[in-house]
Amino acid sequence: MNTSFFGELLTSITEQGRALLDAGRGRNGEVPLVDLCEALLTGRGEASGVALAGEVLSIYQQLDGERKLSFFLSLRDQFGADLDKVRETAAALNDAPEDMSLLRRLHSVSEPRRQELIRRLNLAPGGTKALVAMRSDLLDFLREQPDLRDVDRDFEHLFSSWFNRGFLVMRRIDWSTPANILEKIIAYEAVHQIDGWEDLRRRIGLADRRLYAFFHPALVDDLLIFVEVALTREIPGAIGPILTEQRAEITAEEANTAVFYSISNCQKGLRGISFGNFLIKQVVEELRRELPSLKTFVTLSPVPGFARWLSRALKDEDGQIAAQLDEDKISALSEPDWPQDAEAAKKLETVLPHLCAHYLTREKDRNNRPLDPVARFHIGNGARLERVNWLGDLSPNGLAQAHGLMVNYLYDLKYIERNHESYAANGTVAASSAVTRLAKAVPEAKQLTPVS
């Protein structure tokens, strides 16, 4: 369908609906936002419904933070399921378990009213984008208002359907891509900052570099997620040689390894909706078709939770982790320029890679998943933790998050499914023998209190 025509059609319907609304209520003062939401849920006219949805979203966008929070609290308190109807229907089904109409009714009345409200808000032109922005606001409130979690689950439930893999379109981004998309790549890069247009050109405009992104039809000219790829002759252990201006370019045909060195989620409001696993697997297939010489597919990944975990572990003075670092090593680690001190770096090299391997393979959350979010992502996709790289990222962020360590996750196509199934069933972290040996140097002990 011609999306321009469809957009004009929706706009026309909205304008007609707005005229009907104006005529119906005479514009005698503002209507409270919650009342508009109730009207949207109870109304039946298509034109007026589209107009109402647009008005609700427009008013919401103009609210300050306090009134946005009040709106979300109203969604929690006034737009949940009708518990009396749930109990009544459940009792009727208990008395007549063979009545499938009662089962369907129970499913219907059990659904929170706000789910249908969100669906109707999505009818407005630009509704999907506005709702993604709305959930971004909601996520900001969750830390202080954890009782809004049920509201967030409703957004996440609907977004999981609206943004499933069947609706996503993968595109390769290169130097011929429109400038407005390229500007967003620079802005959204979340792992290794892009320092302007020339730095971007080195990442997408050379023969041994690729960048692929997922798009969604409802978010025209905006990205969901993108991955940057370096084509190399070997598995890299550091990000510096990949990003440096002075590196020697190779042809794509000379490469035998594809390195996924940066994955950036672009929409905060879609947090928790998984795209990256689909993107990586599709990029692997695309690269295999284009370049049969590629035999190895790996990441060069940060370890964003390692330094925070280690700091917490060292506070337990009687724990096994604290026993791995004597006072000299702890003192060396506290110096911001320790990587430039050869003696300090040599001391820490004997212990930090072991602790990192332990952290990635053994430390789990309450759901028996790796504590590290990047590890959860790649291990959950079926990758294998292949290598821990000493001083792989000497940027301020790399030192702050992981004391300069980076890791490689290997996507071995023969074992991806087996690794994934083992992880899903038992929480098993697939790791190479080299990583396993590193971890074994740290005695297993009772974990810290797991974190969610």
C-alpha angles and dihedrals in degrees: 000000000000102000092202091056090046091051092050090049092053091047090052092050090048093052092050091048092049090053089052091050093049091050092047100053104024094225093267096167131315121311114227112254094238090053090052089052090052090049090050091053095047099039122099105189115103097211095046090044093055090047093048091049090052091048093050091051092045093051092045092054090057095053122107121234096269094052092045088056089049089053092053091048088054090052088053097046105032106029104050126107119298099250094194090058091046092053093044093050093044090053091049091049090049089056094045107026092166092062104100091185088066090051090053090047091050089053090049098048092043092063113095111247090233090070090063089043090055090048091053093046087055089064091074118096105268088012097137093052091046091051092050088053090047091055089049088060090047092054089056090059098046097083092058095030107040089164087075088070092102090056089051092049089058092053091046092048093054095041090053088063098039093049100039119140094264091068097046124100121202119212132179111235115215139154091284093058113114114274095241090062092045090052089055091050088057092047097045099045102121105175110042112018116237110227101209137297099316092053089049091050090055089054100047109014103059129085095246097048133078137178124192129185140187120230132187124212092232093055099055114200093357125109130232099193138338137196128207118215132197119199109215144162094240144015106281124224100195137042096218097077090048095053101034120115091223099060121122112248119225130196118260090243091058092060124095097175132061113203121199099205103164134027117181127188107210105192117063089191090064095056110144093027105113118227103139097076091055092044095052093047092048092047090051090054092046093050093046090055094046098040115027089179090074110101104158128057116188142150130232098212139180122234098221098177100045101090092044092049092047092050089052093046093051091059088067094078093185095049129107093246094056088051090063094063120056122200093268092056093044090050091049092049091053092061110094094216097045094124088065091052104084094199095049092045091051091053094049094045089067092062116016097069089051092050091047092052089049091049094050098044104033112023109090139177126234090280093055092253126131112275092228112085095213091050090050090053099049098035088048088054091056099260123142124233097241110172144359111221121211114226092354095151119030095173116120089254093048092051093045095049103036110003088254097305123137131179139209122228112198120216100205104181092209093060107029095100094044092049091048094050092048091050093047093048102039109007089249114170108214108223137170121248089253092057092043090055091051092052093048090064087071112071112237112246140161108302125240114263102293117249126216 
